[in-house]
Amino acid sequence: MDKETANYIRNYFSNLMTDDEKLALKYQMYTYKTEGNPKMRKMMVDRGWISEQPDIKEYLKDGYEEFELNVAQRIMQETPEKVFLNNCPKCNKLARTPYARQCRHCGNNWHDLTVAQFKLETSFQITGRYFFLLGQITKGEIKQGQLMDLTMLGLNKKPKIEAIEFALKRQDGKVWEDIGLGTNELTEEDKKYLKNMGSFTTPFDIINER
């Protein structure tokens, strides 16, 4: 694995890091920030912001780049299905972010794959029916058979929209209609993740093909 891919995985899929790896990352960040300021460093250690545990320091014994590489390799060995490597459809090189739609290497643009955008407000399961993502269309038109690109939400999944339903909402004297996008292509773990997330400020893409 090259340095660019390791940094991409650590940066955009840090939720897949172990607790100890996260502590080691914090140790690296705060140690760098407090270099030359021993008073600030002592305060961070006293408050538990920097862990001085030997086993945490052990992660960084070969330097930060090696630590980042080891973290990325472990993630890809244990949970590769949760990582979305956004490779350019033309040159197959890695894009800058999971959300990019233009290649920084060859200039290829694949914005046309996105047909709409949807802002998530909440998620829920209807017994015996679909799992619904409830929210608002912010751009374009959504139809059954299209796919929800959940990369923006931290899930490497593109489930098919199998149902579209409407829900009347009332709050503070206001009435509006939310749209529910139903699917049966998510695991129980995926559903739990989305329900715990609740709402998400940035809209995610609706696309025509995986």
Disulfide bonds with the S-S distance in Angstrom:
none
